Amino acid sequence: MTDAAPTANGPGHNVPNRNKIMNDALSEMYELDGIVQALLDKYIVPVREQKIDIKKKLNKELNINATVFNARYTAYKVEAQAHETEDEAMLDNLKEFFEIAPIGHQMDAFADGAEE
């Protein structure tokens, strides 16, 4: 006795039923993909475009490029989330990190090691 799937020519085959199940699944997945894309187009794409516009504005008005902004925003987001969740340990870790490696001094350890 084997647990192999029935084949078109083997005992217990039911090709029409298997085809219907597969076609129904494919059709349902395609329909769901359409719904997902419509939601992305309606809600996500405009938000992404708005975020891009914010970065462009910062670049134009303050000469801050996206890489620098993203670095600063990451720290801002971690701090904001820690405040929202009242995660004092995360706030302590973030403060400690910037005390150890303040902005503009992250590469100092490499420079010190290179001089030895």
Jmol script that loads the backbone (N, CA, C; Angstrom):
load data "model"
ATOM      1  N   MET A   1       0.850  -1.172   0.000  1.00  0.00           N
ATOM      2  CA  MET A   1       0.000   0.000   0.000  1.00  0.00           C
ATOM      3  C   MET A   1       0.898   1.239   0.000  1.00  0.00           C
ATOM      4  N   THR A   2       0.579   2.198  -0.868  1.00  0.00           N
ATOM      5  CA  THR A   2       1.346   3.442  -0.937  1.00  0.00           C
ATOM      6  C   THR A   2       0.427   4.620  -0.685  1.00  0.00           C
ATOM      7  N   ASP A   3       1.050   5.745  -0.337  1.00  0.00           N
ATOM      8  CA  ASP A   3       0.295   6.974  -0.121  1.00  0.00           C
ATOM      9  C   ASP A   3       0.413   7.909  -1.317  1.00  0.00           C
ATOM     10  N   ALA A   4       0.809   7.377  -2.463  1.00  0.00           N
ATOM     11  CA  ALA A   4       0.992   8.204  -3.654  1.00  0.00           C
ATOM     12  C   ALA A   4      -0.345   8.791  -4.091  1.00  0.00           C
ATOM     13  N   ALA A   5      -0.281   9.966  -4.666  1.00  0.00           N
ATOM     14  CA  ALA A   5      -1.483  10.613  -5.174  1.00  0.00           C
ATOM     15  C   ALA A   5      -2.027   9.800  -6.340  1.00  0.00           C
ATOM     16  N   PRO A   6      -3.345   9.751  -6.484  1.00  0.00           N
ATOM     17  CA  PRO A   6      -3.919   9.012  -7.604  1.00  0.00           C
ATOM     18  C   PRO A   6      -3.474   9.629  -8.924  1.00  0.00           C
ATOM     19  N   THR A   7      -3.271   8.801  -9.910  1.00  0.00           N
ATOM     20  CA  THR A   7      -2.892   9.281 -11.240  1.00  0.00           C
ATOM     21  C   THR A   7      -4.083   9.142 -12.171  1.00  0.00           C
ATOM     22  N   ALA A   8      -3.948   9.741 -13.336  1.00  0.00           N
ATOM     23  CA  ALA A   8      -5.056   9.705 -14.300  1.00  0.00           C
ATOM     24  C   ALA A   8      -5.419   8.283 -14.685  1.00  0.00           C
ATOM     25  N   ASN A   9      -4.444   7.385 -14.689  1.00  0.00           N
ATOM     26  CA  ASN A   9      -4.701   6.018 -15.126  1.00  0.00           C
ATOM     27  C   ASN A   9      -4.750   5.019 -13.981  1.00  0.00           C
ATOM     28  N   GLY A  10      -4.440   5.452 -12.771  1.00  0.00           N
ATOM     29  CA  GLY A  10      -4.369   4.528 -11.654  1.00  0.00           C
ATOM     30  C   GLY A  10      -5.708   4.343 -10.975  1.00  0.00           C
ATOM     31  N   PRO A  11      -5.741   3.423 -10.016  1.00  0.00           N
ATOM     32  CA  PRO A  11      -6.989   3.192  -9.287  1.00  0.00           C
ATOM     33  C   PRO A  11      -7.341   4.402  -8.428  1.00  0.00           C
ATOM     34  N   GLY A  12      -8.594   4.694  -8.351  1.00  0.00           N
ATOM     35  CA  GLY A  12      -9.062   5.776  -7.497  1.00  0.00           C
ATOM     36  C   GLY A  12      -8.883   7.158  -8.093  1.00  0.00           C
ATOM     37  N   HIS A  13      -8.506   7.211  -9.354  1.00  0.00           N
ATOM     38  CA  HIS A  13      -8.290   8.533  -9.942  1.00  0.00           C
ATOM     39  C   HIS A  13      -9.621   9.251 -10.128  1.00  0.00           C
ATOM     40  N   ASN A  14      -9.543  10.542 -10.049  1.00  0.00           N
ATOM     41  CA  ASN A  14     -10.715  11.378 -10.255  1.00  0.00           C
ATOM     42  C   ASN A  14     -10.232  12.686 -10.857  1.00  0.00           C
ATOM     43  N   VAL A  15      -9.695  12.572 -12.051  1.00  0.00           N
ATOM     44  CA  VAL A  15      -9.075  13.723 -12.702  1.00  0.00           C
ATOM     45  C   VAL A  15     -10.031  14.906 -12.826  1.00  0.00           C
ATOM     46  N   PRO A  16     -11.255  14.718 -13.238  1.00  0.00           N
ATOM     47  CA  PRO A  16     -12.136  15.891 -13.354  1.00  0.00           C
ATOM     48  C   PRO A  16     -12.316  16.623 -12.021  1.00  0.00           C
ATOM     49  N   ASN A  17     -12.459  15.882 -10.936  1.00  0.00           N
ATOM     50  CA  ASN A  17     -12.628  16.501  -9.624  1.00  0.00           C
ATOM     51  C   ASN A  17     -11.350  17.234  -9.206  1.00  0.00           C
ATOM     52  N   ARG A  18     -10.203  16.614  -9.422  1.00  0.00           N
ATOM     53  CA  ARG A  18      -8.921  17.244  -9.080  1.00  0.00           C
ATOM     54  C   ARG A  18      -8.716  18.513  -9.895  1.00  0.00           C
ATOM     55  N   ASN A  19      -9.066  18.466 -11.171  1.00  0.00           N
ATOM     56  CA  ASN A  19      -8.938  19.642 -12.018  1.00  0.00           C
ATOM     57  C   ASN A  19      -9.835  20.774 -11.526  1.00  0.00           C
ATOM     58  N   LYS A  20     -11.053  20.423 -11.124  1.00  0.00           N
ATOM     59  CA  LYS A  20     -11.974  21.446 -10.614  1.00  0.00           C
ATOM     60  C   LYS A  20     -11.421  22.094  -9.352  1.00  0.00           C
ATOM     61  N   ILE A  21     -10.910  21.280  -8.435  1.00  0.00           N
ATOM     62  CA  ILE A  21     -10.345  21.814  -7.190  1.00  0.00           C
ATOM     63  C   ILE A  21      -9.178  22.749  -7.501  1.00  0.00           C
ATOM     64  N   MET A  22      -8.292  22.318  -8.411  1.00  0.00           N
ATOM     65  CA  MET A  22      -7.142  23.147  -8.761  1.00  0.00           C
ATOM     66  C   MET A  22      -7.587  24.437  -9.445  1.00  0.00           C
ATOM     67  N   ASN A  23      -8.500  24.338 -10.400  1.00  0.00           N
ATOM     68  CA  ASN A  23      -8.968  25.534 -11.103  1.00  0.00           C
ATOM     69  C   ASN A  23      -9.698  26.495 -10.172  1.00  0.00           C
ATOM     70  N   ASP A  24     -10.475  25.968  -9.243  1.00  0.00           N
ATOM     71  CA  ASP A  24     -11.151  26.826  -8.264  1.00  0.00           C
ATOM     72  C   ASP A  24     -10.132  27.567  -7.398  1.00  0.00           C
ATOM     73  N   ALA A  25      -9.089  26.849  -6.977  1.00  0.00           N
ATOM     74  CA  ALA A  25      -8.053  27.474  -6.148  1.00  0.00           C
ATOM     75  C   ALA A  25      -7.317  28.553  -6.932  1.00  0.00           C
ATOM     76  N   LEU A  26      -6.963  28.270  -8.182  1.00  0.00           N
ATOM     77  CA  LEU A  26      -6.271  29.254  -9.010  1.00  0.00           C
ATOM     78  C   LEU A  26      -7.132  30.495  -9.220  1.00  0.00           C
ATOM     79  N   SER A  27      -8.392  30.285  -9.493  1.00  0.00           N
ATOM     80  CA  SER A  27      -9.314  31.393  -9.718  1.00  0.00           C
ATOM     81  C   SER A  27      -9.467  32.251  -8.460  1.00  0.00           C
ATOM     82  N   GLU A  28      -9.593  31.587  -7.318  1.00  0.00           N
ATOM     83  CA  GLU A  28      -9.738  32.318  -6.054  1.00  0.00           C
ATOM     84  C   GLU A  28      -8.475  33.107  -5.729  1.00  0.00           C
ATOM     85  N   MET A  29      -7.314  32.508  -5.937  1.00  0.00           N
ATOM     86  CA  MET A  29      -6.050  33.217  -5.685  1.00  0.00           C
ATOM     87  C   MET A  29      -5.927  34.435  -6.588  1.00  0.00           C
ATOM     88  N   TYR A  30      -6.298  34.292  -7.866  1.00  0.00           N
ATOM     89  CA  TYR A  30      -6.218  35.401  -8.808  1.00  0.00           C
ATOM     90  C   TYR A  30      -7.154  36.536  -8.371  1.00  0.00           C
ATOM     91  N   GLU A  31      -8.344  36.177  -7.928  1.00  0.00           N
ATOM     92  CA  GLU A  31      -9.299  37.179  -7.450  1.00  0.00           C
ATOM     93  C   GLU A  31      -8.751  37.901  -6.214  1.00  0.00           C
ATOM     94  N   LEU A  32      -8.165  37.148  -5.294  1.00  0.00           N
ATOM     95  CA  LEU A  32      -7.588  37.760  -4.095  1.00  0.00           C
ATOM     96  C   LEU A  32      -6.413  38.670  -4.443  1.00  0.00           C
ATOM     97  N   ASP A  33      -5.589  38.263  -5.409  1.00  0.00           N
ATOM     98  CA  ASP A  33      -4.493  39.122  -5.848  1.00  0.00           C
ATOM     99  C   ASP A  33      -5.020  40.448  -6.387  1.00  0.00           C
ATOM    100  N   GLY A  34      -6.133  40.398  -7.098  1.00  0.00           N
ATOM    101  CA  GLY A  34      -6.749  41.621  -7.607  1.00  0.00           C
ATOM    102  C   GLY A  34      -7.209  42.532  -6.478  1.00  0.00           C
ATOM    103  N   ILE A  35      -7.777  41.941  -5.441  1.00  0.00           N
ATOM    104  CA  ILE A  35      -8.224  42.720  -4.280  1.00  0.00           C
ATOM    105  C   ILE A  35      -7.021  43.355  -3.584  1.00  0.00           C
ATOM    106  N   VAL A  36      -5.968  42.571  -3.395  1.00  0.00           N
ATOM    107  CA  VAL A  36      -4.754  43.085  -2.750  1.00  0.00           C
ATOM    108  C   VAL A  36      -4.192  44.247  -3.560  1.00  0.00           C
ATOM    109  N   GLN A  37      -4.103  44.092  -4.873  1.00  0.00           N
ATOM    110  CA  GLN A  37      -3.549  45.154  -5.707  1.00  0.00           C
ATOM    111  C   GLN A  37      -4.412  46.411  -5.640  1.00  0.00           C
ATOM    112  N   ALA A  38      -5.726  46.244  -5.640  1.00  0.00           N
ATOM    113  CA  ALA A  38      -6.622  47.399  -5.542  1.00  0.00           C
ATOM    114  C   ALA A  38      -6.418  48.131  -4.212  1.00  0.00           C
ATOM    115  N   LEU A  39      -6.253  47.380  -3.126  1.00  0.00           N
ATOM    116  CA  LEU A  39      -6.013  47.997  -1.822  1.00  0.00           C
ATOM    117  C   LEU A  39      -4.662  48.706  -1.792  1.00  0.00           C
ATOM    118  N   LEU A  40      -3.644  48.075  -2.381  1.00  0.00           N
ATOM    119  CA  LEU A  40      -2.331  48.722  -2.464  1.00  0.00           C
ATOM    120  C   LEU A  40      -2.435  50.035  -3.233  1.00  0.00           C
ATOM    121  N   ASP A  41      -3.082  49.978  -4.382  1.00  0.00           N
ATOM    122  CA  ASP A  41      -3.212  51.174  -5.212  1.00  0.00           C
ATOM    123  C   ASP A  41      -3.979  52.283  -4.500  1.00  0.00           C
ATOM    124  N   LYS A  42      -4.989  51.910  -3.751  1.00  0.00           N
ATOM    125  CA  LYS A  42      -5.841  52.913  -3.092  1.00  0.00           C
ATOM    126  C   LYS A  42      -5.204  53.472  -1.820  1.00  0.00           C
ATOM    127  N   TYR A  43      -4.563  52.628  -1.031  1.00  0.00           N
ATOM    128  CA  TYR A  43      -4.101  53.060   0.279  1.00  0.00           C
ATOM    129  C   TYR A  43      -2.580  53.143   0.431  1.00  0.00           C
ATOM    130  N   ILE A  44      -1.864  52.189  -0.069  1.00  0.00           N
ATOM    131  CA  ILE A  44      -0.423  52.103   0.187  1.00  0.00           C
ATOM    132  C   ILE A  44       0.379  52.988  -0.762  1.00  0.00           C
ATOM    133  N   VAL A  45       0.093  52.927  -2.046  1.00  0.00           N
ATOM    134  CA  VAL A  45       0.855  53.707  -3.022  1.00  0.00           C
ATOM    135  C   VAL A  45       0.831  55.199  -2.689  1.00  0.00           C
ATOM    136  N   PRO A  46      -0.327  55.793  -2.382  1.00  0.00           N
ATOM    137  CA  PRO A  46      -0.310  57.227  -2.043  1.00  0.00           C
ATOM    138  C   PRO A  46       0.519  57.546  -0.793  1.00  0.00           C
ATOM    139  N   VAL A  47       0.504  56.664   0.181  1.00  0.00           N
ATOM    140  CA  VAL A  47       1.294  56.891   1.399  1.00  0.00           C
ATOM    141  C   VAL A  47       2.784  56.808   1.070  1.00  0.00           C
ATOM    142  N   ARG A  48       3.169  55.835   0.276  1.00  0.00           N
ATOM    143  CA  ARG A  48       4.574  55.727  -0.143  1.00  0.00           C
ATOM    144  C   ARG A  48       5.001  56.977  -0.906  1.00  0.00           C
ATOM    145  N   GLU A  49       4.136  57.457  -1.782  1.00  0.00           N
ATOM    146  CA  GLU A  49       4.448  58.667  -2.546  1.00  0.00           C
ATOM    147  C   GLU A  49       4.588  59.877  -1.625  1.00  0.00           C
ATOM    148  N   GLN A  50       3.749  59.952  -0.613  1.00  0.00           N
ATOM    149  CA  GLN A  50       3.831  61.045   0.359  1.00  0.00           C
ATOM    150  C   GLN A  50       5.158  60.984   1.116  1.00  0.00           C
ATOM    151  N   LYS A  51       5.589  59.786   1.483  1.00  0.00           N
ATOM    152  CA  LYS A  51       6.868  59.638   2.177  1.00  0.00           C
ATOM    153  C   LYS A  51       8.026  60.061   1.272  1.00  0.00           C
ATOM    154  N   ILE A  52       7.947  59.711  -0.003  1.00  0.00           N
ATOM    155  CA  ILE A  52       8.981  60.127  -0.959  1.00  0.00           C
ATOM    156  C   ILE A  52       9.000  61.648  -1.077  1.00  0.00           C
ATOM    157  N   ASP A  53       7.817  62.265  -1.117  1.00  0.00           N
ATOM    158  CA  ASP A  53       7.736  63.727  -1.210  1.00  0.00           C
ATOM    159  C   ASP A  53       8.367  64.406   0.007  1.00  0.00           C
ATOM    160  N   ILE A  54       8.183  63.828   1.192  1.00  0.00           N
ATOM    161  CA  ILE A  54       8.789  64.390   2.410  1.00  0.00           C
ATOM    162  C   ILE A  54      10.310  64.366   2.274  1.00  0.00           C
ATOM    163  N   LYS A  55      10.858  63.258   1.813  1.00  0.00           N
ATOM    164  CA  LYS A  55      12.310  63.149   1.658  1.00  0.00           C
ATOM    165  C   LYS A  55      12.822  64.117   0.592  1.00  0.00           C
ATOM    166  N   LYS A  56      12.081  64.265  -0.490  1.00  0.00           N
ATOM    167  CA  LYS A  56      12.485  65.216  -1.535  1.00  0.00           C
ATOM    168  C   LYS A  56      12.489  66.643  -0.990  1.00  0.00           C
ATOM    169  N   LYS A  57      11.486  66.971  -0.193  1.00  0.00           N
ATOM    170  CA  LYS A  57      11.393  68.309   0.393  1.00  0.00           C
ATOM    171  C   LYS A  57      12.581  68.568   1.320  1.00  0.00           C
ATOM    172  N   LEU A  58      12.918  67.585   2.146  1.00  0.00           N
ATOM    173  CA  LEU A  58      14.065  67.739   3.040  1.00  0.00           C
ATOM    174  C   LEU A  58      15.357  67.912   2.246  1.00  0.00           C
ATOM    175  N   ASN A  59      15.479  67.166   1.182  1.00  0.00           N
ATOM    176  CA  ASN A  59      16.671  67.277   0.350  1.00  0.00           C
ATOM    177  C   ASN A  59      16.747  68.665  -0.268  1.00  0.00           C
ATOM    178  N   LYS A  60      15.636  69.157  -0.782  1.00  0.00           N
ATOM    179  CA  LYS A  60      15.612  70.467  -1.437  1.00  0.00           C
ATOM    180  C   LYS A  60      15.817  71.605  -0.444  1.00  0.00           C
ATOM    181  N   GLU A  61      15.097  71.573   0.671  1.00  0.00           N
ATOM    182  CA  GLU A  61      15.115  72.697   1.615  1.00  0.00           C
ATOM    183  C   GLU A  61      16.289  72.656   2.585  1.00  0.00           C
ATOM    184  N   LEU A  62      16.718  71.457   2.970  1.00  0.00           N
ATOM    185  CA  LEU A  62      17.761  71.345   3.990  1.00  0.00           C
ATOM    186  C   LEU A  62      19.013  70.629   3.495  1.00  0.00           C
ATOM    187  N   ASN A  63      18.994  70.202   2.244  1.00  0.00           N
ATOM    188  CA  ASN A  63      20.114  69.463   1.657  1.00  0.00           C
ATOM    189  C   ASN A  63      20.435  68.185   2.450  1.00  0.00           C
ATOM    190  N   ILE A  64      19.370  67.516   2.882  1.00  0.00           N
ATOM    191  CA  ILE A  64      19.509  66.250   3.613  1.00  0.00           C
ATOM    192  C   ILE A  64      19.096  65.132   2.669  1.00  0.00           C
ATOM    193  N   ASN A  65      20.030  64.226   2.379  1.00  0.00           N
ATOM    194  CA  ASN A  65      19.677  63.146   1.454  1.00  0.00           C
ATOM    195  C   ASN A  65      18.930  62.030   2.183  1.00  0.00           C
ATOM    196  N   ALA A  66      18.350  61.139   1.401  1.00  0.00           N
ATOM    197  CA  ALA A  66      17.503  60.083   1.952  1.00  0.00           C
ATOM    198  C   ALA A  66      18.265  59.160   2.896  1.00  0.00           C
ATOM    199  N   THR A  67      19.528  58.876   2.607  1.00  0.00           N
ATOM    200  CA  THR A  67      20.312  57.968   3.461  1.00  0.00           C
ATOM    201  C   THR A  67      20.483  58.559   4.852  1.00  0.00           C
ATOM    202  N   VAL A  68      20.834  59.825   4.917  1.00  0.00           N
ATOM    203  CA  VAL A  68      21.007  60.491   6.214  1.00  0.00           C
ATOM    204  C   VAL A  68      19.674  60.566   6.943  1.00  0.00           C
ATOM    205  N   PHE A  69      18.632  60.936   6.224  1.00  0.00           N
ATOM    206  CA  PHE A  69      17.312  61.008   6.846  1.00  0.00           C
ATOM    207  C   PHE A  69      16.882  59.649   7.378  1.00  0.00           C
ATOM    208  N   ASN A  70      17.074  58.582   6.583  1.00  0.00           N
ATOM    209  CA  ASN A  70      16.667  57.239   7.016  1.00  0.00           C
ATOM    210  C   ASN A  70      17.404  56.811   8.277  1.00  0.00           C
ATOM    211  N   ALA A  71      18.681  57.152   8.369  1.00  0.00           N
ATOM    212  CA  ALA A  71      19.452  56.814   9.565  1.00  0.00           C
ATOM    213  C   ALA A  71      18.863  57.510  10.786  1.00  0.00           C
ATOM    214  N   ARG A  72      18.574  58.794  10.643  1.00  0.00           N
ATOM    215  CA  ARG A  72      18.022  59.561  11.770  1.00  0.00           C
ATOM    216  C   ARG A  72      16.607  59.101  12.092  1.00  0.00           C
ATOM    217  N   TYR A  73      15.838  58.797  11.049  1.00  0.00           N
ATOM    218  CA  TYR A  73      14.456  58.371  11.264  1.00  0.00           C
ATOM    219  C   TYR A  73      14.393  57.024  11.981  1.00  0.00           C
ATOM    220  N   THR A  74      15.329  56.153  11.699  1.00  0.00           N
ATOM    221  CA  THR A  74      15.347  54.847  12.364  1.00  0.00           C
ATOM    222  C   THR A  74      15.463  55.027  13.872  1.00  0.00           C
ATOM    223  N   ALA A  75      16.375  55.882  14.295  1.00  0.00           N
ATOM    224  CA  ALA A  75      16.527  56.151  15.732  1.00  0.00           C
ATOM    225  C   ALA A  75      15.263  56.799  16.298  1.00  0.00           C
ATOM    226  N   TYR A  76      14.701  57.750  15.551  1.00  0.00           N
ATOM    227  CA  TYR A  76      13.475  58.421  15.984  1.00  0.00           C
ATOM    228  C   TYR A  76      12.350  57.412  16.173  1.00  0.00           C
ATOM    229  N   LYS A  77      12.219  56.485  15.203  1.00  0.00           N
ATOM    230  CA  LYS A  77      11.143  55.498  15.249  1.00  0.00           C
ATOM    231  C   LYS A  77      11.312  54.546  16.430  1.00  0.00           C
ATOM    232  N   VAL A  78      12.533  54.111  16.678  1.00  0.00           N
ATOM    233  CA  VAL A  78      12.790  53.221  17.817  1.00  0.00           C
ATOM    234  C   VAL A  78      12.413  53.933  19.119  1.00  0.00           C
ATOM    235  N   GLU A  79      12.820  55.195  19.231  1.00  0.00           N
ATOM    236  CA  GLU A  79      12.496  55.952  20.442  1.00  0.00           C
ATOM    237  C   GLU A  79      10.986  56.143  20.580  1.00  0.00           C
ATOM    238  N   ALA A  80      10.310  56.497  19.496  1.00  0.00           N
ATOM    239  CA  ALA A  80       8.859  56.703  19.548  1.00  0.00           C
ATOM    240  C   ALA A  80       8.133  55.419  19.946  1.00  0.00           C
ATOM    241  N   GLN A  81       8.560  54.293  19.371  1.00  0.00           N
ATOM    242  CA  GLN A  81       7.930  53.015  19.712  1.00  0.00           C
ATOM    243  C   GLN A  81       8.195  52.641  21.168  1.00  0.00           C
ATOM    244  N   ALA A  82       9.383  52.938  21.642  1.00  0.00           N
ATOM    245  CA  ALA A  82       9.700  52.639  23.045  1.00  0.00           C
ATOM    246  C   ALA A  82       8.827  53.470  23.979  1.00  0.00           C
ATOM    247  N   HIS A  83       8.610  54.731  23.628  1.00  0.00           N
ATOM    248  CA  HIS A  83       7.724  55.578  24.445  1.00  0.00           C
ATOM    249  C   HIS A  83       6.288  55.064  24.391  1.00  0.00           C
ATOM    250  N   GLU A  84       5.829  54.703  23.194  1.00  0.00           N
ATOM    251  CA  GLU A  84       4.453  54.208  23.050  1.00  0.00           C
ATOM    252  C   GLU A  84       4.212  52.950  23.868  1.00  0.00           C
ATOM    253  N   THR A  85       5.199  52.078  23.918  1.00  0.00           N
ATOM    254  CA  THR A  85       5.045  50.806  24.635  1.00  0.00           C
ATOM    255  C   THR A  85       5.598  50.866  26.054  1.00  0.00           C
ATOM    256  N   GLU A  86       6.070  52.046  26.433  1.00  0.00           N
ATOM    257  CA  GLU A  86       6.662  52.255  27.757  1.00  0.00           C
ATOM    258  C   GLU A  86       7.787  51.258  28.019  1.00  0.00           C
ATOM    259  N   ASP A  87       8.611  51.045  27.010  1.00  0.00           N
ATOM    260  CA  ASP A  87       9.731  50.115  27.083  1.00  0.00           C
ATOM    261  C   ASP A  87      10.976  50.864  27.568  1.00  0.00           C
ATOM    262  N   GLU A  88      11.122  50.944  28.866  1.00  0.00           N
ATOM    263  CA  GLU A  88      12.238  51.685  29.458  1.00  0.00           C
ATOM    264  C   GLU A  88      13.587  51.054  29.121  1.00  0.00           C
ATOM    265  N   ALA A  89      13.620  49.727  29.005  1.00  0.00           N
ATOM    266  CA  ALA A  89      14.873  49.052  28.665  1.00  0.00           C
ATOM    267  C   ALA A  89      15.342  49.468  27.275  1.00  0.00           C
ATOM    268  N   MET A  90      14.408  49.582  26.339  1.00  0.00           N
ATOM    269  CA  MET A  90      14.769  50.002  24.982  1.00  0.00           C
ATOM    270  C   MET A  90      15.271  51.439  24.999  1.00  0.00           C
ATOM    271  N   LEU A  91      14.620  52.304  25.748  1.00  0.00           N
ATOM    272  CA  LEU A  91      15.079  53.695  25.851  1.00  0.00           C
ATOM    273  C   LEU A  91      16.481  53.761  26.451  1.00  0.00           C
ATOM    274  N   ASP A  92      16.721  52.961  27.487  1.00  0.00           N
ATOM    275  CA  ASP A  92      18.053  52.918  28.088  1.00  0.00           C
ATOM    276  C   ASP A  92      19.095  52.431  27.080  1.00  0.00           C
ATOM    277  N   ASN A  93      18.742  51.387  26.313  1.00  0.00           N
ATOM    278  CA  ASN A  93      19.666  50.876  25.298  1.00  0.00           C
ATOM    279  C   ASN A  93      19.959  51.920  24.236  1.00  0.00           C
ATOM    280  N   LEU A  94      18.949  52.628  23.812  1.00  0.00           N
ATOM    281  CA  LEU A  94      19.120  53.656  22.788  1.00  0.00           C
ATOM    282  C   LEU A  94      20.011  54.781  23.308  1.00  0.00           C
ATOM    283  N   LYS A  95      19.750  55.225  24.542  1.00  0.00           N
ATOM    284  CA  LYS A  95      20.591  56.279  25.142  1.00  0.00           C
ATOM    285  C   LYS A  95      22.041  55.812  25.262  1.00  0.00           C
ATOM    286  N   GLU A  96      22.219  54.590  25.730  1.00  0.00           N
ATOM    287  CA  GLU A  96      23.565  54.053  25.882  1.00  0.00           C
ATOM    288  C   GLU A  96      24.278  53.966  24.538  1.00  0.00           C
ATOM    289  N   PHE A  97      23.567  53.529  23.529  1.00  0.00           N
ATOM    290  CA  PHE A  97      24.162  53.405  22.200  1.00  0.00           C
ATOM    291  C   PHE A  97      24.698  54.748  21.721  1.00  0.00           C
ATOM    292  N   PHE A  98      23.912  55.809  21.872  1.00  0.00           N
ATOM    293  CA  PHE A  98      24.349  57.111  21.382  1.00  0.00           C
ATOM    294  C   PHE A  98      25.397  57.756  22.296  1.00  0.00           C
ATOM    295  N   GLU A  99      25.462  57.321  23.552  1.00  0.00           N
ATOM    296  CA  GLU A  99      26.562  57.779  24.408  1.00  0.00           C
ATOM    297  C   GLU A  99      27.868  57.104  23.998  1.00  0.00           C
ATOM    298  N   ILE A 100      27.781  55.827  23.656  1.00  0.00           N
ATOM    299  CA  ILE A 100      28.966  55.074  23.247  1.00  0.00           C
ATOM    300  C   ILE A 100      29.446  55.542  21.878  1.00  0.00           C
ATOM    301  N   ALA A 101      28.497  55.742  20.963  1.00  0.00           N
ATOM    302  CA  ALA A 101      28.845  56.105  19.583  1.00  0.00           C
ATOM    303  C   ALA A 101      28.009  57.296  19.147  1.00  0.00           C
ATOM    304  N   PRO A 102      28.339  58.495  19.640  1.00  0.00           N
ATOM    305  CA  PRO A 102      27.540  59.665  19.266  1.00  0.00           C
ATOM    306  C   PRO A 102      27.696  59.992  17.779  1.00  0.00           C
ATOM    307  N   ILE A 103      26.713  60.682  17.261  1.00  0.00           N
ATOM    308  CA  ILE A 103      26.734  61.077  15.854  1.00  0.00           C
ATOM    309  C   ILE A 103      28.032  61.820  15.565  1.00  0.00           C
ATOM    310  N   GLY A 104      28.688  61.419  14.500  1.00  0.00           N
ATOM    311  CA  GLY A 104      29.941  62.049  14.108  1.00  0.00           C
ATOM    312  C   GLY A 104      31.171  61.388  14.686  1.00  0.00           C
ATOM    313  N   HIS A 105      30.974  60.378  15.538  1.00  0.00           N
ATOM    314  CA  HIS A 105      32.121  59.738  16.191  1.00  0.00           C
ATOM    315  C   HIS A 105      32.101  58.216  16.060  1.00  0.00           C
ATOM    316  N   GLN A 106      31.220  57.667  15.218  1.00  0.00           N
ATOM    317  CA  GLN A 106      31.130  56.220  15.091  1.00  0.00           C
ATOM    318  C   GLN A 106      32.432  55.621  14.584  1.00  0.00           C
ATOM    319  N   MET A 107      33.172  56.344  13.766  1.00  0.00           N
ATOM    320  CA  MET A 107      34.374  55.798  13.146  1.00  0.00           C
ATOM    321  C   MET A 107      35.626  56.034  13.996  1.00  0.00           C
ATOM    322  N   ASP A 108      35.494  56.694  15.124  1.00  0.00           N
ATOM    323  CA  ASP A 108      36.655  56.994  15.969  1.00  0.00           C
ATOM    324  C   ASP A 108      37.398  55.731  16.390  1.00  0.00           C
ATOM    325  N   ALA A 109      36.678  54.681  16.712  1.00  0.00           N
ATOM    326  CA  ALA A 109      37.322  53.440  17.155  1.00  0.00           C
ATOM    327  C   ALA A 109      38.201  52.878  16.043  1.00  0.00           C
ATOM    328  N   PHE A 110      37.751  52.988  14.816  1.00  0.00           N
ATOM    329  CA  PHE A 110      38.550  52.500  13.696  1.00  0.00           C
ATOM    330  C   PHE A 110      39.792  53.375  13.499  1.00  0.00           C
ATOM    331  N   ALA A 111      39.631  54.683  13.654  1.00  0.00           N
ATOM    332  CA  ALA A 111      40.749  55.603  13.488  1.00  0.00           C
ATOM    333  C   ALA A 111      41.779  55.364  14.588  1.00  0.00           C
ATOM    334  N   ASP A 112      41.306  55.158  15.823  1.00  0.00           N
ATOM    335  CA  ASP A 112      42.235  54.893  16.949  1.00  0.00           C
ATOM    336  C   ASP A 112      43.010  53.617  16.702  1.00  0.00           C
ATOM    337  N   GLY A 113      42.337  52.587  16.211  1.00  0.00           N
ATOM    338  CA  GLY A 113      42.992  51.306  15.951  1.00  0.00           C
ATOM    339  C   GLY A 113      43.977  51.404  14.800  1.00  0.00           C
ATOM    340  N   ALA A 114      43.714  52.269  13.843  1.00  0.00           N
ATOM    341  CA  ALA A 114      44.591  52.393  12.672  1.00  0.00           C
ATOM    342  C   ALA A 114      45.914  53.067  13.025  1.00  0.00           C
ATOM    343  N   GLU A 115      45.913  53.882  14.095  1.00  0.00           N
ATOM    344  CA  GLU A 115      47.112  54.621  14.476  1.00  0.00           C
ATOM    345  C   GLU A 115      48.093  53.757  15.259  1.00  0.00           C
ATOM    346  N   GLU A 116      47.636  52.636  15.784  1.00  0.00           N
ATOM    347  CA  GLU A 116      48.510  51.794  16.622  1.00  0.00           C
ATOM    348  C   GLU A 116      49.512  51.050  15.805  1.00  0.00           C
TER     349      GLU A 116
END
end "model"
wireframe off; spacefill off
backbone 0.3
color backbone group
